[in-house]
Amino acid sequence: MKIAYCLFGTYSAGGLERVTAVKANWLAEHGYEVYLVTSGHAGRPSYYPLHPSVKHIDLGLCYEVPGAISRFEAYRRNLPKYRKHKELLERLFAEIRPDIAVAAGWHEGTFLYQLKDGSKKIIEHHIWRNANFALYSLYLKQMSHVTLLRRVKSGLLVLWNRWLTYKQGRYDQKFDRLVVLTEEDKTYCTHCPTTSVIPNPITAPSSEVSPLSDKVILAVGRLDNQKNFPGLIDIWALIAKDYPDWKLRIVGEGYTDTRILQKVKEYSLEGQFELCPFTNNVQEHYLSSSIFTMTSDFEGFGLVLVEAESMGLPLVSYACPCGPRDIIRDGQDGFLVERGDMKTFAARLRQLIEDEELRRRMGQAAKVNSQRFSLDNVMKQWEALFAELTTE
């Protein structure tokens, strides 16, 4: 069977890039003919290793991304590239004749279903359905002074992204299958009755588990508004002075680092806090910690929760959309806390700090529960979906 994954690239570090590479490699190792079709590698190597038999084909389109230019300007400049993209894929698919074509990235989700090459078309959603417009309320929340003009601009951006989300929903319906990561997110996809749930797999399996002896509370992720790490500092400040031999460690990089460090200084927590850069060997941090936390306002899945579970760490997480409710079994392998309830979050941390037996029991349950997300278990779900679609 021939499988073609279509996305922008695997040249940078990121969850989507890592998961796609891992899935492609597993399929290649199990006898599938796998194509990785990217739109903008521009000669850059893959950040994540690819199996030698994965055929990587780059189309050289290099879409604009928001940042240096606005979202509206990026959208305007990219519109002509979609037509070219579709033409290039049509030519390529006429040559390689895939059985399954997967829109794993951002751009192909608007047109891949239109290709009449005989392949079954799947679209993956790796973020919460409402994430794009939820971001803007977070931006306002983080500002100390919000002008009327800023509120108006933010309102317009919310409306714009609600429209784009609606449009994407119309495209979703035209694919043979929409795949989301959680049962919770599926409840937001009533527009698409052909929705399946297949979670992300553990991408860095390890037989090791944390001894839960190091007095470290760990958090891992991009330092951006969505992850709400400044809020985690607020929580830690509620109890840190009661446990002077414990520390909070955040592993990640991004633009909220200054706000995080300002909070640490404000609470005089310099001796009980570490900010570490992202590393490919993040397992070392899991193994030298005893509790894992997540304070995100929203997630697509929360792969770090699964990674922490697989290392035998008990979890404390906000029950944000979407991911934690699908991963954590509250009271068994960790605790779910209503979003924004800092006092309860701090109380759950206190409970795990003080009760070593509870910590170890939850850590053992976490290791067992993480097997739901093993690479083999997840990929068997993908194989079943491929077989179902190709025999319809």
C-alpha positions in Angstrom: 0.0 0.0 0.0 1.2 3.5 -0.9 0.8 6.3 1.7 1.5 10.0 0.9 1.8 12.4 3.8 1.4 16.1 2.7 2.6 18.9 4.9 4.8 22.1 4.9 7.9 20.3 6.1 9.8 18.5 8.8 12.8 20.9 8.9 12.0 22.4 12.3 11.3 21.1 15.8 7.6 20.7 16.5 5.0 18.2 17.6 3.3 17.9 14.2 6.7 17.4 12.4 7.9 14.9 15.0 4.7 12.8 15.0 4.5 12.8 11.2 8.1 11.6 10.9 7.5 8.9 13.5 4.4 7.6 11.8 6.0 7.6 8.3 9.0 5.7 9.7 6.8 3.1 11.3 4.9 2.5 8.1 8.1 2.3 6.1 9.5 -0.3 8.5 6.3 -2.4 8.2 6.4 -2.7 4.4 4.4 0.3 3.3 5.6 2.5 0.4 5.7 5.9 2.1 6.0 9.4 0.5 6.6 12.6 2.4 5.5 15.4 0.2 6.5 18.8 1.5 5.8 22.3 0.2 8.7 24.4 1.5 11.8 22.6 2.7 14.0 24.9 0.6 16.9 22.4 0.7 16.9 22.1 4.5 17.3 18.7 6.0 14.6 17.0 8.1 15.0 17.9 11.8 13.7 14.4 12.6 15.4 11.4 11.1 13.5 9.7 8.3 13.7 6.0 7.4 15.9 5.4 4.3 12.9 4.1 2.4 10.7 7.1 3.0 10.6 9.0 -0.3 10.8 12.8 0.5 9.6 15.0 -2.3 9.6 18.8 -1.9 7.5 21.0 -4.1 9.5 24.2 -3.4 6.5 26.5 -2.8 7.6 28.1 0.5 4.3 29.6 1.7 4.5 32.9 3.7 3.9 32.5 7.4 2.5 35.2 9.8 5.1 37.0 11.9 7.2 39.5 10.0 4.0 40.1 8.0 0.3 40.0 9.2 -2.0 37.1 8.9 -4.0 39.0 6.3 -1.0 39.8 4.2 0.3 36.2 4.4 -3.2 35.0 3.4 -3.2 37.4 0.4 0.3 36.4 -0.8 -0.4 32.7 -0.4 -3.6 32.5 -2.4 -1.9 32.2 -5.8 0.3 29.4 -4.4 -2.6 27.2 -3.7 -3.4 26.8 -7.4 0.2 25.9 -8.2 0.3 23.5 -5.2 -2.7 21.7 -6.5 -1.3 21.4 -10.0 2.0 20.0 -8.7 0.3 17.5 -6.5 -1.9 16.3 -9.3 1.1 15.7 -11.5 3.0 13.9 -8.7 0.0 11.7 -7.7 -0.6 10.8 -11.4 3.0 9.4 -11.3 3.2 7.7 -7.9 -0.5 6.6 -7.6 -0.9 6.6 -3.8 -3.7 4.5 -2.2 -4.0 7.0 0.7 -3.2 10.7 0.7 -3.1 12.5 4.1 -3.4 16.2 4.6 -1.3 16.4 7.7 -0.3 20.1 7.6 -2.0 23.4 7.0 -2.4 24.1 3.3 -3.5 20.8 1.7 -6.6 20.7 3.8 -8.3 23.3 1.5 -7.9 21.3 -1.8 -6.4 17.8 -1.4 -9.9 16.2 -1.6 -10.3 17.7 -5.1 -7.6 15.5 -6.7 -9.1 12.8 -8.9 -6.2 10.4 -8.6 -8.1 7.5 -7.1 -6.6 7.7 -3.6 -8.6 8.0 -0.4 -8.2 11.4 1.2 -7.7 11.9 5.0 -7.3 15.2 6.8 -5.7 15.4 10.2 -6.5 18.1 12.8 -3.6 18.5 15.3 -5.1 21.4 17.2 -8.4 22.1 19.0 -11.0 23.1 16.5 -11.5 26.5 18.1 -7.8 27.2 18.8 -7.3 29.8 16.1 -9.8 32.3 17.4 -9.2 31.4 21.1 -5.7 32.8 20.8 -6.8 36.4 20.6 -8.6 36.4 24.0 -5.3 35.1 25.4 -3.4 38.0 23.9 -5.8 40.5 25.5 -5.6 38.7 28.8 -1.8 39.1 28.9 -1.8 42.8 28.2 -1.6 45.2 31.2 -3.4 48.0 29.2 -5.9 47.3 26.5 -6.9 50.2 24.3 -10.2 50.5 22.5 -8.4 50.2 19.2 -6.7 47.0 20.3 -10.1 45.5 21.4 -11.6 46.3 18.0 -8.7 44.8 16.1 -8.8 41.7 18.3 -12.5 41.4 17.7 -12.0 41.6 14.0 -9.3 38.9 14.1 -11.6 36.6 16.1 -14.4 37.1 13.5 -11.8 36.4 10.7 -10.6 33.2 12.3 -14.1 32.1 13.1 -14.8 32.4 9.4 -11.6 30.5 8.5 -12.6 27.7 10.9 -16.1 27.5 9.4 -14.6 27.3 5.9 -12.2 24.6 7.0 -15.2 22.7 8.4 -16.8 22.8 4.9 -13.6 21.3 3.4 -13.4 18.6 6.1 -16.8 17.3 5.0 -15.4 16.6 1.5 -12.6 14.3 2.7 -13.1 10.5 3.1 -12.2 10.9 6.7 -11.4 13.6 9.3 -9.0 12.3 12.1 -8.8 14.2 15.3 -6.7 13.4 18.4 -9.2 13.3 21.2 -12.7 12.2 21.9 -13.3 15.7 23.4 -12.3 17.4 20.2 -14.6 15.1 18.2 -17.5 16.7 20.1 -16.6 20.0 18.4 -16.7 18.3 14.9 -20.4 17.6 14.5 -20.1 19.3 11.1 -18.3 16.1 9.9 -20.0 12.8 10.7 -17.0 10.9 9.2 -14.7 11.9 12.1 -12.4 9.3 13.7 -10.3 9.6 16.8 -6.7 8.4 16.7 -4.3 9.9 19.4 -0.7 10.8 18.9 1.8 8.1 19.8 4.6 8.2 22.2 7.4 9.4 19.9 10.4 8.7 22.2 9.6 5.4 24.0 11.8 4.4 27.0 12.0 1.5 29.3 13.3 3.7 32.0 11.1 5.3 34.7 11.8 8.1 37.1 12.8 7.0 40.6 10.6 9.9 41.8 13.4 10.8 44.3 14.5 14.2 42.8 12.5 17.0 44.4 11.6 18.6 41.0 8.3 19.6 39.5 8.6 19.7 35.7 6.8 21.4 32.9 7.8 21.2 29.2 6.6 23.2 26.2 6.9 26.3 24.0 7.1 29.5 26.0 4.0 31.2 24.5 0.6 32.5 25.7 -1.2 29.3 25.1 1.0 27.3 27.6 0.4 29.8 30.4 3.7 29.3 32.2 3.5 32.6 34.0 0.3 31.2 35.6 2.3 28.1 36.7 4.8 30.5 38.5 1.8 32.0 40.3 0.7 28.6 41.4 4.2 27.6 42.6 4.4 30.8 44.6 1.4 29.7 46.7 3.3 26.8 48.2 7.0 27.1 47.3 8.1 28.5 50.6 6.7 25.5 52.5 9.0 23.2 50.5 12.4 24.9 50.3 14.1 21.8 49.1 11.8 21.5 46.0 12.1 23.4 42.8 10.0 24.0 39.6 11.8 23.4 36.3 10.4 24.6 33.0 12.0 23.3 29.8 11.3 25.3 26.6 12.0 28.4 24.6 9.8 31.2 23.3 8.7 34.8 23.8 7.1 34.6 27.3 10.5 33.9 28.9 10.8 37.5 30.1 7.4 37.4 31.8 8.2 34.1 33.4 11.5 35.4 34.9 9.8 38.6 36.0 7.3 36.5 38.0 10.1 34.5 39.5 11.9 37.6 40.6 8.6 39.2 41.9 8.0 36.2 44.2 11.8 35.8 45.1 11.8 32.2 43.8 15.2 32.3 42.1 16.5 29.5 44.3 13.5 27.3 43.6 13.2 27.7 39.8 15.0 26.7 36.7 14.4 27.7 33.1 16.1 25.2 30.7 16.4 25.4 26.9 14.6 22.8 24.8 16.7 19.7 24.2 16.3 16.6 22.0 17.2 14.6 25.1 14.2 15.8 27.1 13.9 12.3 28.7 16.7 13.3 31.1 14.4 16.0 32.5 11.5 13.5 32.9 13.8 11.0 34.7 15.1 13.6 37.1 11.7 14.9 38.1 8.9 13.6 40.4 5.8 15.5 39.3 4.7 16.7 35.9 2.5 19.7 35.4 0.6 21.4 32.6 -1.2 24.8 32.9 -2.2 25.3 29.2 -5.3 27.3 28.3 -5.9 24.9 25.5 -4.0 22.1 23.7 -4.3 20.0 20.6 -3.5 16.8 22.5 -0.8 17.4 25.1 1.9 14.9 24.0 4.1 15.9 26.9 1.5 14.5 29.3 1.8 11.1 27.6 5.6 11.3 27.5 5.7 12.1 31.2 3.3 9.2 31.9 5.5 6.8 30.0 8.4 7.9 32.3 6.3 7.0 35.4 5.5 10.6 36.5 2.2 11.5 38.2 0.4 14.4 36.5 -1.3 17.6 37.5 -3.0 19.4 34.7 -5.7 21.9 34.0 -8.7 20.2 32.3 -8.3 22.4 29.3 -9.6 21.6 25.8 -8.5 19.3 24.4 -6.3 16.4 25.6 -5.9 16.2 29.4 -9.4 14.7 29.9 -8.5 11.9 27.3 -5.1 11.2 28.8 -5.4 11.6 32.6 -7.5 9.3 34.6 -8.3 11.6 37.5 -7.3 10.2 40.9 -5.5 7.3 39.3 -2.4 8.5 37.4 -2.8 12.2 38.2 -5.2 15.1 38.9 -7.4 17.1 36.6 -8.1 20.7 37.8 -10.6 23.1 36.4 -8.9 25.7 34.3 -7.9 28.8 36.2 -8.4 27.2 39.7 -4.9 28.0 41.0 -5.7 27.1 44.7 -6.8 23.6 43.8 -3.9 23.1 41.5 -1.5 24.2 44.3 -3.3 21.9 46.7 -2.8 18.9 44.3 0.9 19.7 44.1 1.1 19.9 47.8 -0.7 16.5 48.1 1.9 14.8 45.8 4.9 16.5 47.4 3.9 15.4 50.9 2.6 11.9 50.2 5.4 9.8 48.7 3.3 6.7 48.6 0.6 8.4 46.6 3.3 9.8 44.2 4.7 6.4 43.6 1.3 4.7 43.2 0.2 7.3 40.7 3.5 7.1 38.9 3.1 3.3 38.5 -0.5 3.8 37.2 0.8 6.4 34.7 3.4 4.1 33.3 0.7 1.4 32.7 -1.9 3.8 31.3 0.7 5.3 28.9 0.7 2.0 26.9 -2.6 3.1 25.3 -0.4 5.5 23.4 2.4 3.2 22.4 3.5 3.6 18.8 2.4 0.0 17.9 -1.0 0.5 19.4 -1.6 3.8 17.7 -0.3 2.7 14.3 -2.6 -0.4 14.4 -5.5 2.1 14.6 -4.1 3.8 11.5 -3.7 0.5 9.7 -7.3 -0.4 10.5 -8.5 2.9 9.1 -6.4 2.5 5.9 -7.8 -1.0 5.4 -11.4 0.3 6.0 -11.1 3.1 3.5 -9.4 1.1 0.7 -12.0 -1.7 0.9 -15.0 0.5 0.8 
